[in-house]
């Protein structure tokens, strides 16, 4: 599978962001969920829409607000007179790619309902368990600078996301091209799916078969131990973070057409996987990606 063509197709609409596109694809292939933290107008929604269309997946978007209830996401049962019974009306959670815009504007109760569905891949409503569609990929966004009226995700819920990335401003040439061509709606309408949902499921299964050597396992354990004992970090990485690192590294290797993972694959996904899980012991703040990567590069490769 030539993922470069997929990246190029998505990049024809989401201009100048091939690194972020690759990370988003990596997250999907690893069966994880993605958190995008950035200011409005950067292209977060466009990235989610284009990714879903190119992958041939059903897409739904929810705008999180403080008055949103869990039923607005999961669905509700409505009494219908004709049948004299309650009929379940599925919510937007029953899609394959769900964009939860400004997730930190929803109340903790609503956040928990969404994040539970992300973890269990199912929802229980009125005593009945309903499986979600497969593949199921949540892309959530939050604004890092506008804190008024928000309910920030606690660390335990942030941990449900395999990766967190920032889209960032486009470079000058990409922004010029965007300004010349105008809105991306026409470009999006002209895109054709490259894969089907069955193809995506097959590729996800192949990612799980990517080989991990004992040396790479040793490297991951060294990284975990370093974060737990280093004076840099308030709390070290959990075993779940280690599993996520390996899963993301396998997906990154697969995207580069290899059936084995290398330390370089792990290093490429490292900031996205652990950046939202580590805080400075000095001030409790998060590290910027470059500083975090330089600190973790102190751990030698076996």
Secondary structure by P-SEA (a helix, b strand, c coil): ccaaaaaaaaaacccccaaaaaaaaaaaaacbbbbbbccccccaaaaaaaaaaaabbbbbbbbccccccccccbbbbbbbccccbbbbbbccccccbbbbcccccccaaaaaaaaaaaaacccccccbbbbccccbbbbbbbbccccccccccccccccccccccccccccaaaaaaaaaaccaaaaaaaccccccaaaaaaaaaaaaaccccaaaaaaaaaaaaaaaccccccccccaaaaaaaaaaaaaaaaaaccccccaaaaaaacccccccccccccccccccaaaaaaaaaccccc
